[in-house]
Amino acid sequence: MMGTKLWLPIWLCRVVGEIALVYLLLGELFATYVLAESPHKGRGEVKHFVEALMRAKGPDWPCSFVFGGKSSAELLPHWEERTEREELGDGRVGHRRLWRDPATGLEVRLEAVEYQDFPVIEWTLFFANKGGEDTPILEEVLSLNWRLKVQSDGSPLLHYHLGSQASATDYAPQEAPLEAGQSRRFAPVGGRPSNGIWPYFNLAMGKQGVIVVIGWPGQWMAEFARPEGSQLYLRAGQELLRTKLLPGEEIRTPLVVLLFWEGDRWKGQNLWRRWMMAHAMPRPGGKLPRPMFLASSSRAYEEMIHANEENQKMHIDRYLEECLRIDYWWMDAGWYIQEQGWPQVGTWEVDRCRFPRGLRAISDYAHSRGIKILVWFEPERVMPGTWLYENRPQWLLTPYSEHPGLRGWAASELGRPEPSVTFNSATEERRFANIVWEPKTFSFHPGGRGEYCVVRFRSEESGRHQVEAIFKGLDRSTTTTEVFVVMKGDVLFRAGINVAGGENEARYQGEVILAAGENLDFVVGWGNGSHICDTTGLELTVSTPSGYVRRLSQEFDPFRNPSGCWSYGWLPPGQLPDVQQFRLLDKPTSPGAGPRLLNLGNPQAWAWLVERIDGLIVQEGIDLYRQDFNIDPLPFWRSADDPDRQGITENKYVVGFLAFWDELRRRHPEMLIDSCASGGRRNDLETMRRAVPLWRSDYAYEPIGHQCMTYGISLWLPFHGTGTVAYAAAPYYGSGPTPVEPYAFWSNVAPSLVCGIDVRVRELDYGSLRRLIGHWRELSQFYYADFYPLTPFSVSPAEWIGWQFHDPEKDAGAVQLFRRQDCQEEVYPLKLRELDPQAIYTITVFEGEMPQEALGRELMEQGLPVRIASKPGVAVFLYQKR
C-alpha cells in the first residue's frame, strides 16, 4: 500500500509533488463514497437464492454431487443436517449448512455469504472425511447446478470475455444468444484460470440478468445450457474431480458469486465494480490501492539479468532528476542466482555478484527518497540446475510431457541445456512451459550467452541441390529469433522470427551447388538480444542431384551425432554466424525432464516457501510482492493423480496457493500483492481478492490492443495495470531514444502504470512526458468511478473507441476517445451517460478539440462534437457539473 509520504514533494519536484498530493487525496475520498444508486434492486432474488441454498432439498438445491454412485438429491434428505446463521458485519450475513453421512463419516459443508448492501450471494462447498476409512468415490461435483426459468419476454444473451493470451484481443467482450437446444461450455487453457477465457459472465434476459463469477485459480468449467425453450441450466465447478477422501482429508469447490441486476446491463456491470471495491479487493493497511506510477529498467537490462546495484540507483536518480515522480521502483525477473537467464528460477537467493549488499541496498536507497520497492518472484515454476530442483525433488510435480518421445542434443563443454536441438518422435504432441511440439517436430534453440545453434547438412554427392526450409516459432510466449542459411561462409538467407518486421514463420527455397563433402548450415540466433522463449522449429528438405530426398524430421538420430548427412552443433557468439567455428553438440538429452512445479499442496514445501519468501521480503526491504506464473500447471497436477484420486492434486494445490498468499498478507498487512501469470492468466476472483494485476498482458505497448484491453477488463476489475514507453513502436526489450507520442501514452494508461523509457538518454522529451503524467494523475481520481463504454468494441484500425468514468457523487468524470489510423472522419459526436440533463458541465481538455461548456441534455442526446485532427490521435478530457 502506498503511504501518503510517497506523494510529498522533493526539492527538485515541489510543484509536481504538491499537485499530485491534491489528486491523490481526492481519489482516496472518492474510493469511500456512498453509492448514489440504490443497490437493492435484485435483493429479492438474493433472498430466494439463499432460501434455496439453505432449505431446498432434492433437485431444487442449486448445487450437486455424486457420492458412491448416488446423487446428492437422493442422499442428502436422509443425512444428518443442521444450519447456522451469523452476522459478519460490514453488511454481510454468513450462512452455513452441514450434512453428515453416518455410514461413511463424510461431512458436506456449504458456507455462504449474503450481502445486504448489494444484490449478491456467494458460496463454497467443502467435503471432509470425518471417518476412519477411505470414503467411496466423490464425483460430478458442481458448485453451481441451477435451473432457472426463461421468461417469455427475455431471450437469454450471454456476455463473456476472452482471457489473456498475450494478444491484442485479451479481455475482448463476446456475446452468445442462448436459443432453445443450444449450450455453451467454457474452461481455461492449461489450468491457469484466465488463460484464454475469462471466468466472469453476465447473463442478460431482457431488462434483468445475473452476473456469474467463478473464483478458482485452477481448471474450472462453466456451462450455460438451454435444452428446451423454458429452462436454462447454469453449471460450474472444478473441471475434473473424481476422488476418494482419506481419513481426515478435506477439499473444497470453486467459489461461486451471483449478482442480480435489473434495467441496464451497464449499470449491472457498475454494480459489480462497486461490490468489488466494497467487498472483494485487497485493502493493504485498510485502504483500496491508490493509482500508482512505477518505473523499471527491465527493457534496458533484459528484466534484471544485466542489472546491478549501481545501475538501479542510477535509474532512480534519473527519474527524480527529471521530476518524474515514481511511487514504486520495479525490479523484475533475474535478480537471483541463475546461469541461463531469468527463466531459470528455483534458487531464491540474491545474486551477490551483482548485488553484493543484496537488494536491501537498493530498497534503502529508494526509501530514503520516498520511493517504495516492487520485486518479482516466480516460486511455483522450478527449473533444472536450481537449488529446489537439485535438493528437494520430493516437493516437485512432473508433467505428462516427460513420457518418452522428446530427445535431443546439447553441449557438455558448456554445462548448460542450451544451445540445443530437440525432436518429438512420439505420435502425440509434447509440451512443457509454453512450447508445443507436434509429432515429428524438430526444433533448435540458441544459447544463453549468445551462442548460435546449427543444423548442418553435409552433401554426399556433387551437383545441384534443391533446398526448402521452414523456420517457425514454437514458444507461445512468442519466439523472437534470427535465422540464417549459410553456404561456405556466405549468408544465403537471413530473416527474423517475430523481430525486425518478421512474422512467426520464415521460408527459404533455393537451388545450391555443392561438391561432395561440402556443408550447408541452418542457423538460429537470438534476434532481439535475448534467448528467452526462442525455441524455433525447422522443417528441412534437401533433394539431391540423384533425386534422393533427405528430410531432417525423418532422419533425426538421438544416439549418434553426426549421423549420415546430418549433424547438430553450435557456434560462439558473434555479429554473424561463423560456421568455421562449428562444434558438435555431444550430449544426448531428454528435454521433457525440464520444468517442475513446486507442489503447494505439500505441507513441507508450503512451509518452506512461506518462510523463504517472507524472509526475503523482510531482509531485502520489499514493499510490494509480485508473483509471476509462467507455466501451465494442469499436466503437472493430473499426472500426479491415481485413477481414484483425479483432481485431488489440483484441489490441494489451489488451497495451498491461496493459503500462501493469506499468510503473507497476515505477516505484512500493509503490503500489496501483484498477480502476474504470463501477464493476466491468473485473474480469477479468489486471486483478485488477494492481489491486483499490475501487468495485465504480456502483449505490450501496441496502442489498439491496449485500448481494447482497457475497454474489456475495466468492466470487471476496477484496478489493473500495464506499461508505457509513450511510443507506439516500442519493442518489449530495448533501449535508446524514443519519441513521446500522446496517442501511444493514453492508449496504455491504467490505474497502475509502469514506465519503461531509457532515462539514460538525456535528450528525450521529458517536458512532454511530465505533462502527460501530470494529466494522467488528474484523470486517475476517477478510476474507481463507474465505467461506461461509449463506442462499440472493435480492434479495427478504421473504428473509433472510447469510454467514460463517471462519479455520480461529484457529477464529474473523465473521458478517453481514440481516432485510429484508418478512421476517416475528424469529428465524433460522443454521447455521454448519467449526466444531469438540466445542468451545465465545464470541460477541461487535455487532448483534442471540443467546446469548453455544454448542457447535460446535449451531451447525452446530441453528443459532444470531439475533433481529433491527426490519425491516429486521441481526445482526453475531464468534465464537472457547474
HELIX and SHEET records of a PDB file:
HELIX    1   1 THR A    4  TRP A    7  5                                   4    
HELIX    2   2 ARG A   14  ALA A   31  1                                  18    
HELIX    3   3 ARG A   43  ARG A   55  1                                  13    
HELIX    4   4 GLY A   58  ASP A   60  5                                   3    
HELIX    5   5 SER A   72  LEU A   75  1                                   4    
HELIX    6   6 LEU A   76  HIS A   78  5                                   3    
HELIX    7   7 ARG A  265  HIS A  279  1                                  15    
HELIX    8   8 PRO A  284  GLY A  286  5                                   3    
HELIX    9   9 GLU A  309  GLU A  321  1                                  13    
HELIX   10  10 ARG A  360  HIS A  367  1                                   8    
HELIX   11  11 TRP A  387  ASN A  391  1                                   5    
HELIX   12  12 PRO A  393  TRP A  395  5                                   3    
HELIX   13  13 TYR A  400  GLU A  402  5                                   3    
HELIX   14  14 LEU A  552  GLU A  555  1                                   4    
HELIX   15  15 VAL A  579  GLN A  581  5                                   3    
HELIX   16  16 PRO A  591  ALA A  593  5                                   3    
HELIX   17  17 PRO A  603  GLU A  620  1                                  18    
HELIX   18  18 LEU A  634  SER A  639  1                                   6    
HELIX   19  19 ILE A  648  ARG A  667  1                                  20    
HELIX   20  20 LEU A  685  MET A  688  1                                   4    
HELIX   21  21 PRO A  703  ILE A  713  1                                  11    
HELIX   22  22 PRO A  742  ASN A  748  1                                   7    
HELIX   23  23 TYR A  766  LEU A  779  1                                  14    
HELIX   24  24 SER A  780  PHE A  782  5                                   3    
HELIX   25  25 GLY A  856  GLU A  861  1                                   6    
SHEET    1   A 5 LYS A  70  SER A  71  0                                        
SHEET    2   A 5 SER A  64  PHE A  67 -1                                        
SHEET    3   A 5 LEU A 138  LEU A 142 -1                                        
SHEET    4   A 5 ARG A 242  THR A 243 -1                                        
SHEET    5   A 5 ARG A 645  GLN A 646 -1                                        
SHEET    1   B 5 GLU A  80  GLY A  89  0                                        
SHEET    2   B 5 ARG A  92  ARG A 100 -1                                        
SHEET    3   B 5 LEU A 106  TYR A 115 -1                                        
SHEET    4   B 5 VAL A 120  ASN A 129 -1                                        
SHEET    5   B 5 GLU A 250  ARG A 252 -1                                        
SHEET    1   C 9 GLU A  80  GLY A  89  0                                        
SHEET    2   C 9 ARG A  92  ARG A 100 -1                                        
SHEET    3   C 9 LEU A 106  TYR A 115 -1                                        
SHEET    4   C 9 VAL A 120  ASN A 129 -1                                        
SHEET    5   C 9 LEU A 255  GLU A 262 -1                                        
SHEET    6   C 9 GLN A 208  GLY A 215 -1                                        
SHEET    7   C 9 TYR A 200  MET A 205 -1                                        
SHEET    8   C 9 PRO A 156  HIS A 161 -1                                        
SHEET    9   C 9 PRO A 173  PRO A 177 -1                                        
SHEET    1   D 4 LEU A 144  LYS A 149  0                                        
SHEET    2   D 4 GLN A 231  GLN A 238 -1                                        
SHEET    3   D 4 TRP A 220  GLU A 228 -1                                        
SHEET    4   D 4 GLN A 182  PHE A 186 -1                                        
SHEET    1   E 7 LEU A 672  SER A 675  0                                        
SHEET    2   E 7 LEU A 624  GLN A 627  1                                        
SHEET    3   E 7 LYS A 372  PHE A 377  1                                        
SHEET    4   E 7 TYR A 328  MET A 331  1                                        
SHEET    5   E 7 MET A 292  SER A 296  1                                        
SHEET    6   E 7 SER A 752  CYS A 755  1                                        
SHEET    7   E 7 GLY A 721  THR A 724  1                                        
SHEET    1   F 3 ARG A 381  VAL A 382  0                                        
SHEET    2   F 3 ARG A 596  LEU A 598 -1                                        
SHEET    3   F 3 LEU A 396  LEU A 397 -1                                        
SHEET    1   G 7 GLU A 505  LEU A 514  0                                        
SHEET    2   G 7 GLY A 463  GLY A 473 -1                                        
SHEET    3   G 7 THR A 536  SER A 543 -1                                        
SHEET    4   G 7 PHE A 442  HIS A 445 -1                                        
SHEET    5   G 7 SER A 420  ASN A 424 -1                                        
SHEET    6   G 7 LEU A 406  ALA A 410 -1                                        
SHEET    7   G 7 LYS A 587  THR A 589 -1                                        
SHEET    1   H 2 ARG A 430  PHE A 432  0                                        
SHEET    2   H 2 ILE A 435  TRP A 437 -1                                        
SHEET    1   I 6 ASP A 490  ILE A 497  0                                        
SHEET    2   I 6 THR A 481  MET A 487 -1                                        
SHEET    3   I 6 ASN A 519  GLY A 525 -1                                        
SHEET    4   I 6 TYR A 452  ARG A 458 -1                                        
SHEET    5   I 6 TRP A 566  LEU A 571 -1                                        
SHEET    6   I 6 ARG A 583  LEU A 584 -1                                        
SHEET    1   J 4 GLU A 505  LEU A 514  0                                        
SHEET    2   J 4 GLY A 463  GLY A 473 -1                                        
SHEET    3   J 4 THR A 536  SER A 543 -1                                        
SHEET    4   J 4 VAL A 549  ARG A 551 -1                                        
SHEET    1   K 6 ASP A 786  PRO A 789  0                                        
SHEET    2   K 6 ILE A 801  ASP A 807 -1                                        
SHEET    3   K 6 ALA A 812  ARG A 819 -1                                        
SHEET    4   K 6 GLY A 873  LYS A 881 -1                                        
SHEET    5   K 6 ILE A 840  GLU A 847 -1                                        
SHEET    6   K 6 GLU A 853  LEU A 855 -1                                        
SHEET    1   L 2 VAL A 827  LEU A 830  0                                        
SHEET    2   L 2 LEU A 864  ARG A 867 -1                                        
END                                                                             
